[in-house]
Amino acid sequence: MNKPASAKPKTKRGLERRAQILAAAEQVIGQQGFAAASIADITRAAQTALGTFYIYFASKDELFRELVQDMGHATRSQAAEQVAGAKNRLEAERAGLLAYLTVVRDRPMQYRIVEEARFVDPDAYREYYTEFGKAYADQLDQAVEKGEISPGDAEVRAWALMGAAKALGERFVLWDDDVDLDHVVEEAHRFICKGLAP
C-alpha cells in the first residue's frame, strides 16, 4: 500500500471504466473477501481486460483503499441528501438514521467491505469513520448554537450515535430479512430524543 496512487482518469470514458471496476470490486470482494478475491475475478466481473485494471489502479490494495473511500463519500452524500430537508436536528437524526439503514439494506456488500477494512487496511477503516465523526460533530455543534439540542460534547455524541446506527444496521438489516425499518427507526429515534429517563 506504499506504492504511489494511480492517476485519476481525465476522460468521461476513463471515469466510467474506473467506476465499473470499483462496482465490480464491491461485489467480488464483498462476496469472497479481500484475500480470496483476485484482480482477474474483479476484471471478469467488470467485463474488462486484466491489463486495463493497471491503468486505473497500481494494486489490489490501492483499489481496496479507494473502494472504502468512495463508499464513505457515497454514504455521506446520501445521508446529507436525506437530511437536507429536515426542519431541525432531531428531525435530521431520524432522516439520517433511515438513510443509513437503507444503504445497509441496499448495499450489504459495502457494509462487509468496510468491516473487513478494519483488518485489511486499518488506516482506511479509521479514516472512513473519522470523516463521518467530524462531519457529524460539526452538525451537532451547529444544532446546539441554534438551540435545537442541548449542549454537550459533540464528538462523544457523534460517535455514540454512529455506534448505535452501526449496531442497528447489523442486527436489524444484515441479520434479518424482513424487518420494518420504519419501526426500528421510530423506536431508535424516540430513544435518541428522550433517552431512558421516565
Secondary structure, 3 states (H helix, E strand, C coil): CCCCCCCCCCCHHHHHHHHHHHHHHHHHHHHHCCCCCCHHHHHHHCCCCHHHHHHHCCCHHHHHHHHHHHHHHHHHHHHHHHHCCCCCHHHHHHHHHHHHHHHHHHCHHHHHHHHHHHHHCHHHHHHHHHHHHHHHHHHHHHHHHCCCCCCCCHHHHHHHHHHHHHHHHHHHHHCCCCCCHHHHHHHHHHHHHHCCCC
